[in-house]
Amino acid sequence: MVGAFLCAIAAWCTIGYHNPDEHTQIWEFANYKLGYVSAQDLSWEFPCKMRPGLQPFIAYCSVLGAGAVGVTSPFVQVFFMRLLSGAAALLVYWKWSIWLERDLKDPIAVRWMRIGLLFFWLMPYLNVRFTSENTAAICFFGGLLLLVQSLENQKNTLSGKLVLAGLLLGLSFFFRYQIAFAGIGLAAWLLLQNRLVLSSWAGLVFGVLLAVGIGLATDFWLYGEWVVAPYNYYFYNIVEEKAAGFGVWPFWWYFTEMPVALIPPLSIVLAAFVLMGIWRQPRHPLSWCLISFVLAHSMIGHKEVRFMYSMVLPFFFLAVTGWQYFQAKYTVKKWMAKTFVVLFWLNMLLMVFRIFIPAKDVVTYAEFLWNWYRKHPDSTVYFVKEAPKKHYELKLSFYENPAQIQKSWFTDSMYKNDTTALRPGDLMVFTEAIKSPPAAPPGYRIEREFAYYPDWVLKITLNNWQSRTLIWEIYRLEYADQ
């Protein structure tokens, strides 16, 4: 219940996107199919026809479904999908924790694995993300659980559970193509560690083929023609090396960067336990999936920390397995236990911080403007900037009301502003770091309506954080003599 409560908080508070792909490749694609944005305004991947259509299709259906019951706010619509993602993740991880009791054999170890999946500082935040990494992991490990449960049936014959396992495993690919790296490990495990009879293979393959049909159909829905998007993804990112344009790193990058990104020293301790766990459980399917996934990603030049987030289930299972081995092999000193307690509570503080702040703070301004229009439909919004540029770093059409009038207002004298168009009640969004209060247009005064960072936070200048942070403020115009 506590884990579900934390996920609900994270779903509500962490508005925005963890990575631009979470927004541009899902919600903007759905917005295009809803007819609110043109194809020319989408990211470069769309004309390359290289992104899967399955998740945008789900987003599209969720918007239509929410609209049918009167929910028109895009922020509430996306909240529902984050909430659903969190519920699905918790269900899959809970079912796996029950199944893995036979491997861990210790209720305390099972409890610690659940604590990791629920309360590691990043987990509530990751569990609710409607991202390709999270949805692929949910489907892949949901399908894998059904598969291993079927394998325990000594009859090992065709069953609906095997078909459903194949369907989920196949759908995971059409959420995120790279999950196939874990699928390679799974296939190797099935061939070398287990033997499926022909009828069982037939059920599994039939489910995968159903998923292929769904994936191809949703790709057709998105692009308006039959395409092989997985091949296009490979061609543009690997053959033409477009992904390399976003950065290339050496083979060992994940082994050095992940412990830093997950915040040491706790992350380093967990990584050491994972290695012990793999050594103790080399034949376990989760070990095969994790190893093949990490090694395959390591051989690709472009790397990102988020690419590893799909493997949190095997990570925490193997970490607990390693901890069990460590306890059996070595004496746990008092200083170790005390250090762990300190790290645990520091982790909890980080978790609270992470679930209460937006994933992307710029989206809070878009949310304010959306709600402002509902009460002030006649007001105009001016984005104040020095020179012509986009309002947001990404296209946020999905979060904007197309009926709201938005214009640019320039502080550089070489760009002319229409001062006669200003009206009391209009908003000015200052999109560059400013010293409060900013200057008002002649004949007007301004009243601050919204700022994400409160004044007391802005007074903290530690490490010059403000120079690296997007700090905006929104003001309402009023006549100067009022």
C-alpha positions as CSV (number, residue, x, y, z in Angstrom):
1,M,0.0,0.0,0.0
2,V,2.8,2.4,0.8
3,G,4.5,1.7,-2.5
4,A,1.2,2.3,-4.4
5,F,0.7,5.6,-2.4
6,L,4.2,6.8,-3.3
7,C,3.6,6.0,-7.0
8,A,0.3,7.9,-6.9
9,I,2.2,10.9,-5.5
10,A,4.9,10.6,-8.1
11,A,2.3,10.3,-10.9
12,W,0.7,13.5,-9.8
13,C,3.8,15.6,-9.0
14,T,6.3,14.5,-11.6
15,I,4.7,16.3,-14.6
16,G,6.7,16.7,-17.7
17,Y,9.2,14.3,-19.2
18,H,12.4,12.6,-18.0
19,N,13.8,12.6,-21.5
20,P,12.6,14.5,-24.6
21,D,11.7,11.1,-26.2
22,E,9.0,10.6,-23.5
23,H,7.2,13.7,-24.9
24,T,8.2,14.1,-28.6
25,Q,7.9,10.4,-29.6
26,I,4.7,9.7,-27.8
27,W,2.4,12.7,-26.9
28,E,3.4,14.9,-29.9
29,F,2.8,11.9,-32.2
30,A,-0.6,11.4,-30.6
31,N,-1.3,15.1,-30.9
32,Y,-0.5,14.9,-34.6
33,K,-3.1,12.1,-35.1
34,L,-5.6,14.1,-33.1
35,G,-5.2,16.8,-35.7
36,Y,-3.7,19.5,-33.5
37,V,-0.2,19.7,-35.0
38,S,1.2,19.2,-38.5
39,A,3.7,16.5,-39.5
40,Q,6.2,19.3,-40.3
41,D,6.3,20.3,-36.6
42,L,7.2,16.8,-35.4
43,S,10.8,15.6,-34.6
44,W,13.1,14.3,-37.3
45,E,12.3,10.7,-36.5
46,F,8.8,11.0,-37.9
47,P,9.7,11.6,-41.6
48,C,12.2,8.7,-41.2
49,K,9.3,6.5,-40.1
50,M,11.5,4.8,-37.5
51,R,9.6,5.1,-34.3
52,P,6.9,2.5,-33.2
53,G,3.3,3.6,-33.4
54,L,2.1,1.4,-30.5
55,Q,2.6,3.7,-27.6
56,P,1.4,6.9,-29.5
57,F,-1.7,4.8,-30.4
58,I,-2.3,4.1,-26.7
59,A,-1.7,7.8,-25.8
60,Y,-4.2,8.7,-28.6
61,C,-6.8,6.4,-27.3
62,S,-6.3,7.6,-23.7
63,V,-6.9,11.2,-24.8
64,L,-10.1,10.2,-26.7
65,G,-11.3,8.2,-23.8
66,A,-10.6,10.9,-21.3
67,G,-12.3,13.5,-23.5
68,A,-15.4,11.2,-23.7
69,V,-15.8,11.5,-20.0
70,G,-15.2,15.2,-19.9
71,V,-11.5,15.3,-19.0
72,T,-9.9,17.8,-21.4
73,S,-6.8,18.9,-19.5
74,P,-3.7,17.3,-21.1
75,F,-2.0,17.3,-17.8
76,V,-4.8,15.2,-16.2
77,Q,-4.8,12.9,-19.2
78,V,-1.1,12.3,-18.9
79,F,-1.4,11.8,-15.2
80,F,-3.8,9.0,-15.8
81,M,-1.3,7.2,-18.0
82,R,1.5,7.7,-15.4
83,L,-0.9,6.3,-12.8
84,L,-1.7,3.3,-15.0
85,S,2.0,2.7,-15.7
86,G,2.8,2.8,-12.0
87,A,0.0,0.3,-11.3
88,A,1.2,-2.1,-14.0
89,A,4.8,-1.9,-12.9
90,L,3.9,-2.6,-9.3
91,L,1.7,-5.5,-10.3
92,V,4.5,-7.1,-12.4
93,Y,7.1,-6.6,-9.8
94,W,4.9,-7.9,-7.0
95,K,4.1,-11.1,-8.9
96,W,7.7,-11.6,-9.6
97,S,8.7,-11.1,-6.0
98,I,6.2,-13.9,-5.1
99,W,7.6,-16.2,-7.8
100,L,11.2,-15.5,-6.7
101,E,10.6,-16.7,-3.2
102,R,11.6,-20.2,-4.4
103,D,15.0,-18.8,-5.5
104,L,15.7,-16.5,-2.5
105,K,14.3,-19.0,0.0
106,D,14.4,-16.3,2.7
107,P,11.4,-14.1,3.5
108,I,13.7,-11.3,4.7
109,A,15.6,-11.4,1.3
110,V,12.3,-11.2,-0.5
111,R,11.3,-8.3,1.6
112,W,14.5,-6.4,0.8
113,M,14.0,-7.0,-2.9
114,R,10.5,-5.5,-2.7
115,I,12.0,-2.6,-0.8
116,G,14.5,-2.0,-3.6
117,L,11.8,-2.1,-6.3
118,L,9.5,0.2,-4.3
119,F,11.7,2.5,-2.2
120,F,15.1,2.9,-4.0
121,W,15.2,6.6,-4.5
122,L,14.5,6.6,-8.2
123,M,11.9,3.8,-8.3
124,P,8.6,5.5,-7.6
125,Y,9.6,8.1,-10.2
126,L,10.6,5.5,-12.8
127,N,7.6,3.2,-12.2
128,V,5.1,5.9,-13.2
129,R,6.9,7.1,-16.3
130,F,4.9,6.5,-19.5
131,T,8.2,5.9,-21.4
132,S,9.2,3.3,-23.9
133,E,11.8,1.9,-21.3
134,N,9.1,1.4,-18.7
135,T,6.3,0.0,-20.8
136,A,8.7,-2.4,-22.6
137,A,10.0,-3.6,-19.2
138,I,6.5,-4.1,-17.9
139,C,5.5,-6.2,-21.0
140,F,8.8,-8.1,-21.2
141,F,8.9,-9.2,-17.6
142,G,5.2,-9.8,-17.5
143,G,5.6,-12.1,-20.5
144,L,8.7,-13.7,-19.0
145,L,6.9,-14.5,-15.8
146,L,4.1,-16.3,-17.6
147,L,6.7,-18.2,-19.6
148,V,8.7,-19.5,-16.6
149,Q,5.4,-20.3,-14.9
150,S,4.4,-22.4,-17.9
151,L,7.8,-24.1,-17.9
152,E,7.2,-25.4,-14.4
153,N,4.3,-27.4,-15.8
154,Q,5.9,-30.7,-16.6
155,K,3.5,-31.3,-19.4
156,N,5.0,-28.3,-21.2
157,T,2.3,-28.2,-23.8
158,L,0.4,-25.5,-25.7
159,S,-1.6,-23.2,-23.4
160,G,-3.2,-19.8,-23.4
161,K,-0.6,-18.7,-20.9
162,L,2.2,-19.4,-23.4
163,V,0.3,-17.5,-26.1
164,L,-0.1,-14.5,-23.7
165,A,3.5,-14.7,-22.8
166,G,4.5,-14.6,-26.4
167,L,2.1,-11.7,-27.0
168,L,3.6,-9.6,-24.1
169,L,7.2,-10.4,-25.1
170,G,6.4,-9.4,-28.7
171,L,4.6,-6.2,-27.6
172,S,7.6,-5.2,-25.5
173,F,9.6,-5.0,-28.7
174,F,7.1,-2.6,-30.3
175,F,7.4,-0.4,-27.2
176,R,11.2,-0.3,-27.3
177,Y,13.2,-2.1,-29.9
178,Q,16.3,-2.4,-27.7
179,I,14.4,-4.8,-25.4
180,A,15.3,-7.4,-28.0
181,F,18.8,-7.5,-26.4
182,A,17.2,-9.0,-23.3
183,G,15.1,-11.2,-25.7
184,I,18.3,-12.6,-27.1
185,G,19.4,-13.7,-23.7
186,L,16.0,-15.2,-23.0
187,A,16.1,-17.1,-26.3
188,A,19.6,-18.4,-25.5
189,W,18.4,-19.5,-22.1
190,L,15.5,-21.4,-23.5
191,L,17.7,-23.2,-26.0
192,L,20.5,-24.0,-23.7
193,Q,19.0,-24.3,-20.3
194,N,15.4,-25.4,-21.0
195,R,13.8,-27.4,-23.7
196,L,10.3,-26.5,-25.0
197,V,8.4,-29.1,-26.9
198,L,7.2,-28.2,-30.3
199,S,3.6,-27.4,-29.2
200,S,5.0,-25.0,-26.5
201,W,7.2,-23.2,-29.1
202,A,4.1,-23.0,-31.4
203,G,2.1,-21.2,-28.6
204,L,4.9,-18.8,-27.8
205,V,5.6,-18.0,-31.5
206,F,1.9,-17.6,-32.2
207,G,1.7,-14.9,-29.4
208,V,4.7,-13.2,-30.8
209,L,3.2,-13.1,-34.3
210,L,0.0,-11.6,-32.9
211,A,2.2,-8.9,-31.4
212,V,3.9,-8.3,-34.7
213,G,0.5,-7.9,-36.4
214,I,-0.5,-5.3,-33.7
215,G,2.9,-3.5,-34.1
216,L,2.7,-3.3,-37.8
217,A,-0.9,-2.2,-37.7
218,T,-0.2,0.7,-35.3
219,D,2.8,1.7,-37.4
220,F,0.5,1.9,-40.4
221,W,-2.0,4.0,-38.3
222,L,0.8,6.4,-37.4
223,Y,2.5,6.9,-40.8
224,G,-0.5,6.2,-43.1
225,E,1.4,3.5,-45.0
226,W,2.9,0.1,-44.4
227,V,6.4,0.5,-43.1
228,V,9.1,-1.6,-41.3
229,A,9.9,0.9,-38.6
230,P,12.3,-1.4,-36.7
231,Y,14.5,-1.7,-39.9
232,N,14.3,2.1,-40.4
233,Y,15.4,2.6,-36.8
234,Y,18.4,0.4,-37.4
235,F,19.2,2.0,-40.7
236,Y,19.1,5.6,-39.6
237,N,20.7,5.1,-36.2
238,I,23.3,2.4,-36.9
239,V,24.0,2.4,-40.6
240,E,23.7,6.2,-41.1
241,E,25.0,6.8,-37.5
242,K,22.5,9.5,-36.7
243,A,22.5,8.3,-33.1
244,A,26.2,9.0,-33.0
245,G,25.4,12.7,-33.4
246,F,24.0,12.6,-29.8
247,G,27.3,11.4,-28.4
248,V,29.5,8.3,-28.5
249,W,31.2,6.6,-25.5
250,P,33.5,3.6,-25.0
251,F,32.4,0.1,-24.2
252,W,32.9,0.3,-20.5
253,W,30.8,3.6,-20.1
254,Y,27.8,1.9,-18.4
255,F,30.1,0.2,-15.8
256,T,31.6,3.5,-14.7
257,E,28.6,5.9,-15.3
258,M,25.7,4.0,-13.8
259,P,27.1,3.9,-10.2
260,V,27.7,7.6,-10.4
261,A,24.2,8.4,-11.9
262,L,22.4,6.3,-9.3
263,I,24.4,8.2,-6.5
264,P,27.2,6.5,-4.7
265,P,28.1,4.9,-2.3
266,L,24.9,2.9,-2.1
267,S,24.9,2.4,-5.9
268,I,28.4,1.0,-5.8
269,V,27.5,-1.4,-3.0
270,L,24.5,-2.6,-5.0
271,A,26.5,-3.0,-8.1
272,A,29.0,-5.2,-6.3
273,F,26.2,-7.3,-4.9
274,V,24.7,-7.7,-8.4
275,L,28.1,-9.1,-9.6
276,M,28.0,-11.6,-6.7
277,G,24.4,-12.4,-7.6
278,I,25.3,-13.2,-11.2
279,W,28.1,-15.4,-10.0
280,R,25.7,-17.3,-7.7
281,Q,22.8,-17.5,-10.2
282,P,24.5,-17.9,-13.6
283,R,21.7,-20.2,-14.9
284,H,18.8,-17.9,-13.9
285,P,16.8,-16.4,-16.8
286,L,17.0,-12.9,-15.2
287,S,20.8,-13.2,-15.3
288,W,20.8,-14.2,-18.9
289,C,18.5,-11.3,-19.8
290,L,20.5,-8.7,-17.8
291,I,23.9,-9.8,-19.2
292,S,22.9,-9.9,-22.8
293,F,21.1,-6.5,-22.4
294,V,24.0,-4.7,-20.9
295,L,26.6,-6.2,-23.2
296,A,24.7,-5.4,-26.3
297,H,24.1,-1.9,-25.2
298,S,27.8,-1.5,-24.4
299,M,28.7,-2.4,-27.9
300,I,26.6,0.4,-29.3
301,G,28.4,3.8,-29.4
302,H,25.6,6.0,-28.2
303,K,24.8,5.4,-24.6
304,E,22.4,6.9,-22.1
305,V,21.8,6.1,-18.4
306,R,18.0,5.7,-19.1
307,F,18.7,2.8,-21.5
308,M,19.4,0.6,-18.4
309,Y,16.2,1.5,-16.6
310,S,14.4,-1.4,-18.1
311,M,16.5,-3.9,-16.1
312,V,15.6,-2.8,-12.6
313,L,13.9,-6.1,-11.8
314,P,16.9,-8.4,-12.5
315,F,19.1,-5.7,-10.9
316,F,17.5,-5.8,-7.5
317,F,16.9,-9.6,-7.6
318,L,20.6,-10.2,-8.2
319,A,21.6,-7.6,-5.7
320,V,19.7,-9.4,-3.0
321,T,21.1,-12.7,-4.1
322,G,24.6,-11.3,-3.8
323,W,23.8,-9.9,-0.4
324,Q,22.7,-13.4,0.7
325,Y,26.0,-14.8,-0.5
326,F,27.9,-12.1,1.3
327,Q,26.2,-12.8,4.5
328,A,26.8,-16.5,4.3
329,K,30.5,-16.0,3.3
330,Y,31.5,-13.1,5.5
331,T,30.7,-11.7,8.9
332,V,28.7,-8.5,8.7
333,K,30.5,-6.0,11.0
334,K,28.7,-3.5,13.1
335,W,30.1,-0.6,11.1
336,M,28.7,-2.2,8.0
337,A,25.2,-2.4,9.4
338,K,25.4,1.2,10.7
339,T,26.7,2.5,7.4
340,F,23.8,0.7,5.6
341,V,21.2,2.3,8.0
342,V,22.6,5.8,7.2
343,L,22.6,5.1,3.5
344,F,19.1,3.7,3.6
345,W,17.7,6.9,5.2
346,L,19.7,9.1,2.9
347,N,18.1,7.1,0.1
348,M,14.6,7.8,1.5
349,L,15.3,11.5,1.6
350,L,16.4,11.5,-2.0
351,M,13.2,9.5,-2.9
352,V,10.9,12.0,-1.2
353,F,12.7,14.8,-3.1
354,R,12.4,13.0,-6.4
355,I,8.7,12.2,-6.2
356,F,7.6,15.7,-5.3
357,I,9.4,17.7,-8.0
358,P,8.4,17.8,-11.7
359,A,10.2,15.7,-14.2
360,K,10.6,18.9,-16.3
361,D,10.0,22.2,-14.6
362,V,9.2,24.0,-17.9
363,V,6.0,22.1,-18.2
364,T,4.7,23.7,-15.0
365,Y,4.6,27.0,-16.9
366,A,2.6,25.4,-19.7
367,E,0.2,24.0,-17.1
368,F,-0.3,27.4,-15.6
369,L,-1.0,28.9,-19.0
370,W,-3.5,26.2,-19.8
371,N,-5.4,26.8,-16.5
372,W,-5.1,30.6,-17.0
373,Y,-6.9,30.3,-20.4
374,R,-9.9,28.5,-18.8
375,K,-10.5,31.6,-16.6
376,H,-9.2,34.3,-18.9
377,P,-9.9,33.2,-22.5
378,D,-9.6,36.8,-23.9
379,S,-6.1,37.5,-22.6
380,T,-2.9,37.3,-24.7
381,V,0.3,35.6,-23.6
382,Y,3.6,37.3,-24.5
383,F,6.8,35.4,-24.2
384,V,9.5,38.0,-23.4
385,K,12.9,37.3,-24.9
386,E,15.8,39.2,-26.3
387,A,15.7,37.8,-29.9
388,P,13.4,35.5,-31.9
389,K,13.5,31.9,-30.7
390,K,11.1,29.1,-29.8
391,H,9.1,29.6,-26.6
392,Y,10.1,26.2,-25.2
393,E,13.2,24.1,-25.9
394,L,10.9,21.4,-27.2
395,K,7.6,21.6,-29.1
396,L,4.9,21.5,-26.4
397,S,1.9,21.6,-28.7
398,F,0.2,18.8,-26.7
399,Y,0.2,20.9,-23.6
400,E,-0.9,24.1,-25.2
401,N,-4.5,25.3,-25.9
402,P,-4.7,26.1,-29.6
403,A,-7.3,28.7,-28.9
404,Q,-4.9,30.7,-26.6
405,I,-3.2,33.6,-28.3
406,Q,0.6,33.5,-27.7
407,K,3.0,36.1,-29.1
408,S,6.6,37.2,-28.8
409,W,7.8,40.3,-27.0
410,F,11.4,41.4,-27.5
411,T,13.7,43.3,-25.2
412,D,16.2,44.0,-27.9
413,S,15.4,47.4,-29.5
414,M,16.1,46.1,-33.0
415,Y,12.9,44.0,-32.8
416,K,9.7,46.0,-32.8
417,N,6.8,45.4,-30.4
418,D,3.2,46.4,-31.0
419,T,2.6,48.3,-27.7
420,T,-0.9,49.2,-28.9
421,A,-2.0,45.6,-28.7
422,L,-1.3,45.3,-25.0
423,R,-4.4,45.0,-22.7
424,P,-4.8,44.8,-18.9
425,G,-4.9,41.1,-17.9
426,D,-2.5,40.0,-20.6
427,L,0.4,37.8,-19.4
428,M,4.1,38.3,-19.9
429,V,6.3,35.2,-19.6
430,F,9.9,36.2,-18.9
431,T,11.9,33.4,-20.4
432,E,15.4,34.5,-19.4
433,A,16.9,34.9,-16.0
434,I,16.0,38.2,-14.6
435,K,16.5,40.4,-11.6
436,S,13.1,40.9,-10.0
437,P,11.1,42.9,-10.6
438,P,11.5,43.0,-14.4
439,A,10.7,46.2,-16.3
440,A,7.1,46.7,-17.4
441,P,6.1,48.1,-20.8
442,P,5.4,51.9,-20.8
443,G,2.1,52.8,-19.2
444,Y,1.8,49.5,-17.4
445,R,2.8,47.8,-14.2
446,I,3.1,44.1,-13.7
447,E,2.0,41.7,-10.9
448,R,3.6,38.4,-10.6
449,E,1.2,35.5,-11.1
450,F,3.5,32.5,-11.2
451,A,7.1,31.4,-10.6
452,Y,8.2,27.8,-10.1
453,Y,11.0,28.7,-7.8
454,P,10.0,30.6,-4.6
455,D,12.0,33.7,-3.6
456,W,13.7,32.0,-0.7
457,V,15.1,29.4,-3.1
458,L,16.4,32.0,-5.5
459,K,18.3,33.6,-2.7
460,I,20.5,30.5,-2.4
461,T,23.5,30.9,-4.7
462,L,25.3,27.7,-3.8
463,N,27.5,26.4,-6.7
464,N,26.0,29.1,-9.0
465,W,23.1,26.7,-9.7
466,Q,20.9,29.5,-11.2
467,S,23.2,29.9,-14.2
468,R,22.4,26.3,-15.2
469,T,18.7,26.4,-14.4
470,L,15.7,27.5,-16.4
471,I,14.2,30.3,-14.3
472,W,11.0,31.9,-15.7
473,E,8.4,34.1,-14.2
474,I,4.9,35.0,-15.4
475,Y,3.4,38.5,-14.7
476,R,0.0,40.0,-15.3
477,L,-0.2,43.4,-17.0
478,E,-2.2,46.2,-15.4
479,Y,-2.4,50.0,-16.1
480,A,0.2,51.9,-14.2
481,D,-2.3,54.4,-12.7
482,Q,-4.5,51.7,-11.2
